Amino acid sequence: MKPILAIASGLIGLAMSTSPAPAADTLKVLCGVDEAWCATMKTAFETRSGLSVAIERKSTGEILDQLRAEKDHPTVDVWWGGTGDTHLQAASENLLEPYTSRNEDDVLPWAQNFFTMSHGQSAGIYAGALGFAYNSVLVAKAGLPAPNCWKDLTNEAYRGRILAGNPNSSGTAFTTLATLIQLFGEEEAFEYMRALNRNIAEYTKAGASPVKAAGRGEIAIGISFMHDAVTQKEAGAPLVIVAPCEGTGYEIGAVSIVKGTTRLEAARQFVDFALSPEGQATGAAAGQNQVPSNSRTKLPDGAPDISLIKMVDYDFATFGSPEERARLLSRFETEFHPATQ
């Protein structure tokens, strides 16, 4: 039987996909977080603001592609959630609208730095550390060693037993790619990924899919953000969550207003809510465990303590640049030709 959370997420996704077309005055939001959080945020903002909201969940790479395609005639108003380097790329391509929220002064220093880096076009709303999780039941049953480091995952004992995201569609997976380069240097990182590639059963479209599959017992190991694994573990999955021994990267999830929106005032209200303690508390209410950016927001009980994790000094400016992102994605695609799902 599937975990209750997985079933609920599926029902939420079905409900969102079969909703009637939104009215002309409806605020349209592209959502880059878990479906459960998308739905919770929609309800909370509508209740608080009295406005109507249509939220569609997509991976960050898909959202960026949509904003590019609709640059001259945008059909959406707000991009909420998803890895910050992708938001920074959108800012550098003049796809976003500058806005300083009334709640910006309350956010933590790492979010303030991100806002400055985006030239006021994107605001940090949460943070999360990258890692992986393994299904302890499957690992024990197969007699596999317990992995503790990135390089452990290249052990041939894990052949066909690992899932990872595709960085062409998944912000989580692009963070993984950028993290490995910052840990090992580009050439060694790609050499590592060639070894890891032999153990990858499939590259998934969404970055949380690997640990969800591990939680369901469909795969032994999933590479994802640690907070996504915590959510699965809290739902009863037999997962062991690992912060890799070599160190790891992290994301700053962001919210941005789409340039050219005709619902600018409503979009600004949404950003204000997303940066408020009430708006950020919707994450915990939806079973999510990211670290909120507002200093007045209560930390979710299951949020990993990122102060205890060995972190790289993640270079958002470099890996958020269009040229570097395009180059690395092209190299990844050329060398690994991942299949998406």
VENRANOR-V901377 format. One record per residue. N is the residue number from 1. PSI is psi in radians with two decimals (999 if undefined). Layout:
<<N,PSI> <N,PSI>>
This chain:
<<1,2.39> <2,2.60> <3,2.63> <4,-0.71> <5,-0.71> <6,-0.72> <7,-0.76> <8,-0.72> <9,-0.70> <10,-0.73> <11,-0.67> <12,-0.79> <13,-0.69> <14,-0.77> <15,-0.70> <16,-0.60> <17,-0.37> <18,0.18> <19,2.66> <20,2.77> <21,2.37> <22,2.65> <23,2.87> <24,-0.51> <25,0.17> <26,2.30> <27,2.22> <28,2.16> <29,2.29> <30,2.23> <31,2.24> <32,0.25> <33,-3.00> <34,2.56> <35,-0.67> <36,-0.68> <37,-0.68> <38,-0.85> <39,-0.71> <40,-0.73> <41,-0.72> <42,-0.87> <43,-0.76> <44,-0.75> <45,-0.71> <46,-0.72> <47,-0.74> <48,-0.73> <49,-0.45> <50,0.09> <51,2.77> <52,2.38> <53,2.37> <54,2.09> <55,2.30> <56,2.26> <57,2.24> <58,2.80> <59,2.73> <60,-0.65> <61,-0.67> <62,-0.68> <63,-0.79> <64,-0.75> <65,-0.71> <66,-0.76> <67,-0.65> <68,-0.81> <69,-0.53> <70,0.37> <71,-0.75> <72,-0.39> <73,1.28> <74,2.46> <75,-0.06> <76,2.86> <77,-0.62> <78,2.47> <79,2.00> <80,2.12> <81,2.96> <82,2.78> <83,2.42> <84,-0.52> <85,-0.52> <86,-0.68> <87,-0.71> <88,-0.66> <89,-0.75> <90,-0.68> <91,-0.73> <92,-0.37> <93,0.18> <94,0.68> <95,-0.08> <96,2.77> <97,2.18> <98,2.45> <99,2.28> <100,1.93> <101,2.63> <102,-0.29> <103,0.05> <104,-0.58> <105,-0.31> <106,-0.11> <107,2.74> <108,2.80> <109,-0.66> <110,-0.54> <111,-0.63> <112,-0.72> <113,-0.69> <114,-0.74> <115,-0.76> <116,-0.74> <117,-0.56> <118,0.04> <119,0.69> <120,0.27> <121,-0.15> <122,2.45> <123,2.38> <124,2.28> <125,-0.35> <126,2.89> <127,2.69> <128,2.48> <129,2.51> <130,2.60> <131,-2.68> <132,2.91> <133,2.55> <134,2.61> <135,1.92> <136,-0.54> <137,-0.83> <138,-0.73> <139,-0.76> <140,-0.73> <141,-0.64> <142,-0.06> <143,0.59> <144,2.63> <145,2.64> <146,2.10> <147,2.47> <148,-0.21> <149,2.81> <150,-0.79> <151,-0.34> <152,-0.51> <153,-0.18> <154,-0.06> <155,2.26> <156,-0.22> <157,-0.37> <158,0.29> <159,2.11> <160,0.26> <161,0.18> <162,2.45> <163,2.49> <164,2.77> <165,2.84> <166,2.05> <167,-0.25> <168,-0.40> <169,-0.45> <170,2.16> <171,-0.61> <172,-0.80> <173,-0.61> <174,-0.63> <175,-0.67> <176,-0.83> <177,-0.85> <178,-0.65> <179,-0.81> <180,-0.67> <181,-0.70> <182,-0.48> <183,-0.77> <184,-0.22> <185,2.66> <186,-0.83> <187,-0.77> <188,-0.61> <189,-0.75> <190,-0.55> <191,-0.73> <192,-0.78> <193,-0.49> <194,-0.70> <195,-0.73> <196,-0.65> <197,-0.57> <198,-0.37> <199,-0.11> <200,2.14> <201,-0.61> <202,2.56> <203,2.10> <204,2.74> <205,-0.74> <206,2.48> <207,-0.44> <208,-0.23> <209,-0.67> <210,-0.80> <211,-0.44> <212,-0.72> <213,-0.70> <214,-0.69> <215,-0.61> <216,-0.10> <217,0.33> <218,-0.30> <219,2.70> <220,-0.70> <221,2.38> <222,2.34> <223,2.09> <224,-3.12> <225,2.52> <226,-0.60> <227,-0.53> <228,-0.62> <229,-0.66> <230,-0.74> <231,-0.75> <232,-0.70> <233,-0.69> <234,-0.42> <235,0.02> <236,0.01> <237,2.46> <238,1.08> <239,2.49> <240,2.15> <241,2.30> <242,2.23> <243,1.92> <244,2.46> <245,-0.49> <246,-0.29> <247,2.97> <248,2.96> <249,-3.08> <250,2.88> <251,2.69> <252,1.94> <253,2.57> <254,2.92> <255,2.42> <256,2.59> <257,2.33> <258,2.26> <259,2.34> <260,0.01> <261,2.50> <262,0.05> <263,0.93> <264,-0.77> <265,-0.73> <266,-0.67> <267,-0.71> <268,-0.67> <269,-0.68> <270,-0.78> <271,-0.76> <272,-0.76> <273,-0.71> <274,-0.48> <275,-0.06> <276,2.75> <277,-0.68> <278,-0.79> <279,-0.71> <280,-0.42> <281,-0.26> <282,-0.41> <283,-0.94> <284,-0.66> <285,-0.48> <286,0.17> <287,0.35> <288,2.75> <289,0.45> <290,2.77> <291,2.04> <292,2.67> <293,-0.46> <294,2.19> <295,-0.29> <296,0.06> <297,2.33> <298,2.34> <299,2.29> <300,2.49> <301,-0.61> <302,0.08> <303,2.28> <304,2.47> <305,1.68> <306,-0.26> <307,-0.32> <308,-0.02> <309,2.38> <310,1.98> <311,2.55> <312,2.75> <313,1.45> <314,2.21> <315,1.48> <316,-0.59> <317,-0.79> <318,-0.88> <319,-0.09> <320,0.01> <321,2.47> <322,-0.72> <323,-0.81> <324,-0.72> <325,-0.83> <326,-0.71> <327,-0.80> <328,-0.67> <329,-0.68> <330,-0.73> <331,-0.74> <332,-0.81> <333,-0.73> <334,-0.72> <335,-0.43> <336,-0.31> <337,1.01> <338,2.49> <339,2.41> <340,2.84> <341,999>>
